[in-house]
Amino acid sequence: MVALLPRLRRYAYTLTSSREDADDLVQAACERALSRRHQWQTGTRLDSWMFRIIYTIRVDGIRSLQSRGVHVSMEEDFRQTNDGCKEDLEAKLMLQRVLQAMKQLSDSNRQILALVCIDGLSYKDTAETLQVPMGTVMSRLARARRKLYELAHGSNELKLSTQGVMT
Amino acid sequence: MTKLTDEILMAYVDGELDEKETNDVRKAIEADPKVQKRIEIFTGSAAMLQGVYDAPLHEAVPKRILKTLENPESGKPPRKLFNRIADFLRMPGWQPAYALMASFVLLIGIGAGYLASEIISPNKAFPPVALNSEKFSWGLETTASGQTFNIADRALQVTPVSTFLDKSQRYCRQYEQVIIGQNGEKSLSHGIACRDASGNWHTMIYIAPHPAGKSPANSTEYIPAGEEDLIDTMVSRIMASPPLAIEQETKLINQAWEK
């Protein structure tokens, strides 16, 4: 479990776009996982199980805040995330745009991007983690990436249909 | 020829296609600038996202998270009263007779619910009434469920409600108790008492209404349950089998609780 923590924190960060919220989320997920460790089936992937717990806590948390009329802030000081690219203004701007774009995506879009594009899970493992068919993973993932691209590049230059470019 | 949907182009970028499909897409990319352009949607996303979100991979995990794993109890919310009591009931103390007098559960009700469970020792000035007196013990030994017996000159009336075997095969009885105050006011309490090997009955769980206007000491929890629900829950936790039928109970009383 300890070895998984960096990946879990990155996953939670992708979902929340806030370092502090991400760590709260991971901590809550660890607590929940420990209290329900009997529910984890030996032989199945621990990372998938933890990803599911994190996502559930995140989505439940937002729902409960919203139901109480609390505005859920997604703002985050970008300085915390761009240390590696101070020298490269263009890259920095791009990262800023990506962060902003991610904030506009739905949790389910962020979740699938976190699993495949960031964590590098295969489609098969992602399908197992999300407990959906692989075809669903592919269509959700393509949709999320189109949206991300559109938002990050700030244009509608792409006619973002689900059709291919040729047959 | 593989149909070049976005999903296929994306799967190509992600290395998820088989060899034939990979070759088909590669040829299409070489031949068609539109495909090259389209595939850009998918090629950059991983690098872009990792650039933004990879920071946690390159730094130490905060101590508070590690601590959660080291000490699972530390971050937990306080346990529910029922669970605490259930754990208490599973304590070795509940099982062997030697611990019979060592402790019991006292619940004090207030308003519509219950505040504060205290797991206390009988030395702590409780019970306030003669719940473990000889009269009480004799009453439970000899009175059928549904019948009332008096202790302390009618100021305290006890009515056994049911009889059952607990998980260590001791007889226990659920009872209701009415205390009649000096001005004639009545207060109803609920309890469970169990019989030790020498025929004495000891109250193990007692649920009392709280005196009006007073807040119980060390109150930490509010349990929104009716007192009857609460005592039934307690009974179901410690009961090994369903309560005895009245005929079985009568037989037991008549033969001085010999199994």
Interface residues (C-beta under 8 A of the other chain):
Chain A: M1 V2 L5 P6 R7 R9 R10 Y13 T14 R19 A22 D23 V26 Q27 C30 E31 L34 S35 Q80 T81 D83 G84 C85 A91 M94 L95 V98 L99 M102 L113 A114 V116 C117 I118 G120 S122 Y123 M138 S139 L141 A142 R145 R146 L148 Y149 A152 L158 T162 Q163 G164 V165 M166 T167
Chain B: M1 K3 L4 T5 D6 E7 I8 L9 M10 A11 D14 E16 A28 D32 K34 V35 R38 E40 I41 F42 G44 S45 A46 M48 L49 Q50 G51 V52 Y53 D54 A55 P56 L57 V61 P62 R64 I65 L66 T68 L69 P72 G75 K76
